[in-house]
């Protein structure tokens, strides 16, 4: 591709249920090199009823209720985009929506990202692309993570790109290939326990900082089979609910001790990955983004264990990097370039994610 220029809006809703991130970016490709500029970005908190449906309610719906919710949530996304466009005065060429993960069991070829792309396009009158994971999963891949293509093409100055959201995931170059995978649950678990005492999250890690590590629990967590699997791998809420929560409840710990032990587990798993893939030129630079980058105690524990130079970027990149990269997936879709990397997902080939472009003449 000689020269390509596009403005795209990316929509991101993560498993931690923080809300909807909207990011409008301009992308430019020249001589196979991509550059980007964040034009504007904003987060929208979810109403409590919608948060409940996205959290656990959707899995318990009848087929009719589920498909209705798929449409109404798509309309909700379109309405937020219209608010965003009106507030910031932008006119994007395309909207790229992650949707919200309801089911993710790639070993069964089951996944569902709720939020109808057709409803987004109908509401905004702007072309919309969504359902980025399905083709990769049907090809036999994990359908995740999707961010590494953006790490490779937009954040190549860093040796490791670590995102800490509901789950932690990492991406890096190894022998000319992009390697990426989910590491462990993080905010999905932390926020679950904080909500039990009426808090949305553990601000700065202050609750966990007051606790003590339960060594037997820590060893049991670190011994879980997933952490010793090789190759492309990804995590979903089903695994946390059936494997992690029962383990955390088994020891009868206080909230402080439970969280302190879990923080150490999350930090240790990040350390294990970096130790297994050292940089030949030294310790390397570790970029940390996602909501977990604001958790001072968690970042302290990662820094205490990992030998890397830790880089915490500006707030806009921390908060909106995933939405930025979903906007980039929309740009790649329009440029007819792959967004799902076989080396990352385990599919037999790179592929262009995005189920359908919904376009109104």
ChimeraX attribute file (.defattr): number of C-alpha atoms within 10 A of each C-alpha:
attribute: neighborCount
match mode: 1-to-1
recipient: residues
	/A:1	11
	/A:2	8
	/A:3	11
	/A:4	15
	/A:5	14
	/A:6	20
	/A:7	23
	/A:8	27
	/A:9	33
	/A:10	30
	/A:11	29
	/A:12	23
	/A:13	23
	/A:14	21
	/A:15	19
	/A:16	21
	/A:17	21
	/A:18	20
	/A:19	17
	/A:20	20
	/A:21	22
	/A:22	28
	/A:23	29
	/A:24	30
	/A:25	24
	/A:26	21
	/A:27	20
	/A:28	16
	/A:29	17
	/A:30	12
	/A:31	9
	/A:32	11
	/A:33	12
	/A:34	16
	/A:35	13
	/A:36	16
	/A:37	12
	/A:38	18
	/A:39	14
	/A:40	18
	/A:41	20
	/A:42	14
	/A:43	18
	/A:44	13
	/A:45	12
	/A:46	15
	/A:47	9
	/A:48	9
	/A:49	10
	/A:50	16
	/A:51	15
	/A:52	13
	/A:53	16
	/A:54	22
	/A:55	17
	/A:56	12
	/A:57	14
	/A:58	20
	/A:59	13
	/A:60	10
	/A:61	14
	/A:62	10
	/A:63	11
	/A:64	9
	/A:65	11
	/A:66	17
	/A:67	16
	/A:68	14
	/A:69	20
	/A:70	22
	/A:71	18
	/A:72	17
	/A:73	22
	/A:74	23
	/A:75	22
	/A:76	17
	/A:77	24
	/A:78	28
	/A:79	16
	/A:80	20
	/A:81	23
	/A:82	16
	/A:83	12
	/A:84	21
	/A:85	17
	/A:86	11
	/A:87	9
	/A:88	13
	/A:89	10
	/A:90	16
	/A:91	13
	/A:92	16
	/A:93	16
	/A:94	26
	/A:95	31
	/A:96	30
	/A:97	32
	/A:98	26
	/A:99	24
	/A:100	22
	/A:101	18
	/A:102	20
	/A:103	16
	/A:104	23
	/A:105	18
	/A:106	22
	/A:107	11
	/A:108	10
	/A:109	16
	/A:110	12
	/A:111	20
	/A:112	16
	/A:113	20
	/A:114	25
	/A:115	26
	/A:116	26
	/A:117	30
	/A:118	23
	/A:119	22
	/A:120	31
	/A:121	23
	/A:122	17
	/A:123	18
	/A:124	21
	/A:125	17
	/A:126	21
	/A:127	21
	/A:128	29
	/A:129	29
	/A:130	28
	/A:131	23
	/A:132	27
	/A:133	26
	/A:134	23
	/A:135	18
	/A:136	27
	/A:137	23
	/A:138	16
	/A:139	17
	/A:140	19
	/A:141	27
	/A:142	29
	/A:143	30
	/A:144	27
	/A:145	22
	/A:146	24
	/A:147	26
	/A:148	26
	/A:149	22
	/A:150	22
	/A:151	24
	/A:152	18
	/A:153	14
	/A:154	16
	/A:155	15
	/A:156	13
	/A:157	13
	/A:158	17
	/A:159	21
	/A:160	25
	/A:161	23
	/A:162	24
	/A:163	24
	/A:164	24
	/A:165	23
	/A:166	24
	/A:167	24
	/A:168	25
	/A:169	24
	/A:170	24
	/A:171	24
	/A:172	24
	/A:173	18
	/A:174	13
	/A:175	6
	/A:176	7
	/A:177	13
	/A:178	17
	/A:179	20
	/A:180	30
	/A:181	23
	/A:182	22
	/A:183	24
	/A:184	25
	/A:185	25
	/A:186	22
	/A:187	26
	/A:188	21
	/A:189	22
	/A:190	21
	/A:191	18
	/A:192	15
	/A:193	19
	/A:194	18
	/A:195	12
	/A:196	10
	/A:197	10
	/A:198	8
	/A:199	12
	/A:200	16
	/A:201	21
	/A:202	19
	/A:203	14
	/A:204	16
	/A:205	21
	/A:206	15
	/A:207	18
	/A:208	24
	/A:209	17
	/A:210	12
	/A:211	17
	/A:212	15
	/A:213	18
	/A:214	16
	/A:215	10
	/A:216	11
	/A:217	20
	/A:218	21
	/A:219	12
	/A:220	13
	/A:221	20
	/A:222	19
	/A:223	11
	/A:224	12
	/A:225	8
	/A:226	15
	/A:227	16
	/A:228	9
	/A:229	9
	/A:230	8
	/A:231	13
	/A:232	20
	/A:233	21
	/A:234	21
	/A:235	22
	/A:236	20
	/A:237	22
	/A:238	13
	/A:239	14
	/A:240	16
	/A:241	12
	/A:242	10
	/A:243	13
	/A:244	17
	/A:245	14
	/A:246	11
	/A:247	15
	/A:248	19
	/A:249	12
	/A:250	9
	/A:251	12
	/A:252	9
	/A:253	16
	/A:254	12
	/A:255	17
	/A:256	17
	/A:257	19
	/A:258	24
	/A:259	26
	/A:260	24
	/A:261	24
	/A:262	24
	/A:263	26
	/A:264	19
	/A:265	23
	/A:266	24
	/A:267	23
	/A:268	20
	/A:269	20
	/A:270	19
	/A:271	19
	/A:272	14
	/A:273	14
	/A:274	20
	/A:275	15
	/A:276	8
	/A:277	12
	/A:278	16
	/A:279	17
	/A:280	7
	/A:281	6
	/A:282	10
	/A:283	15
	/A:284	17
	/A:285	17
	/A:286	22
	/A:287	22
	/A:288	23
	/A:289	26
	/A:290	23
	/A:291	17
	/A:292	24
	/A:293	23
	/A:294	19
	/A:295	17
	/A:296	15
	/A:297	21
	/A:298	23
	/A:299	19
	/A:300	13
	/A:301	17
	/A:302	21
	/A:303	15
	/A:304	13
	/A:305	16
	/A:306	20
	/A:307	17
	/A:308	22
	/A:309	14
	/A:310	16
	/A:311	14
	/A:312	15
	/A:313	13
	/A:314	9
	/A:315	13
	/A:316	15
	/A:317	17
	/A:318	20
	/A:319	23
	/A:320	26
	/A:321	23
	/A:322	27
	/A:323	28
	/A:324	30
	/A:325	25
	/A:326	29
	/A:327	32
	/A:328	30
	/A:329	32
	/A:330	29
	/A:331	29
	/A:332	20
	/A:333	21
	/A:334	16
	/A:335	14
	/A:336	13
	/A:337	15
	/A:338	16
	/A:339	24
	/A:340	30
	/A:341	28
	/A:342	23
	/A:343	17
	/A:344	27
	/A:345	27
	/A:346	21
	/A:347	21
	/A:348	13
	/A:349	16
	/A:350	19
	/A:351	17
	/A:352	20
	/A:353	26
	/A:354	24
	/A:355	14
	/A:356	15
	/A:357	20
	/A:358	19
	/A:359	14
	/A:360	12
	/A:361	5
